[in-house]
Structure formats: C-alpha cells, structure tokens
Amino acid sequence: MKVSNQLTYRFLMGLRRFVSMMSISSQYRLSQRIASLGFHHIPKRKDLARRNLTMAFPDRSVEWVENTLKNTYQFFIYNFIQFLAFPAAWENVEYSIHGKDVLDKALKQNKGVIFISAHFGAWEMLGAWLGLNNYKLTGIAHQQQNRGSDKFFKEQRELSGVKQIFRKEPIESMYNILNENKLLGLVSDQDAKKKGVFVDFFRIPASTPKGAAIFHKNTSAPMIFSVCIKTGFQKYQLEFLPIISADTTTGKITQAYTRILEKYVQNYPEQYFWFHQRWKTKPKNSD
C-alpha cells in the first residue's frame, strides 16, 4: 500500500476513535455543523445535485429545491458520522421492520437472494442490521483508487458480520454466494455508462447496471429490493419488497426495481444521494 494510502487509513481510524468517544447528541451536532459548512462553502458537486433535483422535480420551486438540497447535506453527513462510529452507533437505535417475512420466504427457496438496494436512506445501517441478525450478506462494492479508504470502509462494514467483495473479482465468486443460499448485495442506481440498460428514472432515460437482472435470469434466484428509511432521531424503518416482473427481459426487470426506488425518492427526496451523475450517459438516439 502506498504511503499516501496508509496515511488515509490512519486518518480515518483516528477519526473513528474521535467520533466514537462522542455522545450521540454531540455526533449529531457535529454533523449539522459540517453539513452547514459543506452546503454554504464547499461547491464540489453541489451544482450537479441541484441540477439532478431540478430534473427529477421540474414542478418544484427554487426554494423547495434549495431546502431539499440543504436537508440532503444534513442527512448524509450524519449518516457518515454514524458509519464512522460503528459499532457504537448501533446502540440505542430503534428499527421498525416491514416485510421480513418476504426476505425469509425468499431464502427458503434455497437459491440465494439477489438483494438490491440503492444510494438511498441509511444503507450502512441496513447492512448492519442484516449482519447483526445473522443474514449472510455479501455486498459488491466499487473499488476506490485509494486502498487505504477501501480497507477502512471494508473493515467498518464487516464489523456486523456482513462481507464485502469488489466488482472486479471473479464472477464465479458471486454465483457461489447464491449457490450457498446467501444474500448477494447490489447497489444498482448509478450511471452504468455504455454497459448499462436504459430505463426510465423520473421520466428520464438512465443507464442502469444490468447485473441484478442477469443474475436472476441465470439462476432464477428471487430478487428483493430493500431500503432503510430514517423516520426520526435514531429511528429507522427497514422495508423488504419482492421484485416481480411479468416480463423476464433485462430491461423490464431493471425497470421494475427502478420504479420502486423512484417511489421512495418521491416520498423522501432528502434521503437520496443526488451527487451522482445519474443521467450522464445518453441513449444513442438522443440529441
């Protein structure tokens, strides 16, 4: 590991120790200060997030967009502070679980579960709940250039008992997860460039990863879409929904879970990560 990557890892570990020593209320106050600083003084990707919000909600006022964007900063900075504070952050958290029977029924098929989520809500808290409740989840993550941050994030996520592998690892290892009747975790809402399939997301064609649909078509493993919604201070609602598509084409399957995600984002726009270039890739026939 490069020296710069080692320094990143040490910095994150130090930050973890610092945050973990704070009370929950102090962590929250710190997150709100950082969020205010980011919103008012750090322009990186802010214009992109504002543009994405405006594209998704064209009928909303400028004031609504700005307020939602501000709330988005507050939401995700607190999420990150919580993640840094794992495992202490799991204490005094209340979960309301909807659809656990859907997940359990899917596992009884003994085909594994294609577990789909998105950059929505408190997804790290979702993974922690699954691990702490003995659901064998292995998430597929995108490998970062900085190996120090990669190492830190992997270790934090695996504290609860979940596992993480990277996208570039052999495809056989991913099929093995399903063959062992475990959960194969996919976060499937980023721009997939030319390799993706175009589906409508807020009425706009969006290149979307095909992996979930391909795994399903090749294995018949059931697909579950899940999110963790923040409903109050230290209160979260987990939802597990079956993905059902009458058409088994890759595009229709992908559209089915993208439509589910869109409904959640409509209800909780401040809990979606608008800082991705979601609509960067254009269909070939577009202007």
C-alpha angles and dihedrals in degrees: 000000000000118000090245090054091048090052090051090053093048091048092052092047090051091049089049092054092047095049094043090059091058125090118250092252091051090050089053094049090049091051092052092051091050091046091053090049091049095046096048104032112019110072098182109131091343093116089048092053091047091050092049091051091050091050092050094044106030093161095057123100125252088248092055092050092050093047092048091048091051090050089049091058090050093048098049098040089056089047089055093047088052091050091052089052095056124164095021089051091069092067118100093010118141118211126195108198123207121181101010087141088059091057094044092049091051091053091052089068087071093222097106122246129267097220111200127190137151144218088282131115123345097329094167090057088051091055091046092053092050093050095045090050093052099253106149101231125171113185124204110225135187111247114237125218091240106073091193093063089042090056093047096049092046093051093047093050093047094054089089094050100264120126132225132205130175128249093243094059118108113291089227090069089059094050088048089060090059092043088056089054094247133133117271105204119212127177100204111177107088128101107278096193117213093337093064133087118243116240131162116267111177089346091302123109108248127187104236133185114266097202099100093051093046093050089050094048092048098045109019086228111160118256123225126188115206139179137176111220122196106228100171143336106323089348123119137176118212118201128190118191130178115238108226123181123175088203116062097203117122092244096051093047091049091047090052096062093035088058090053091051091049092057091053092048091050090055097041107024093162089061095061121092100239094176095089122094090244097167099033097117114067128206113257093247094051123106 
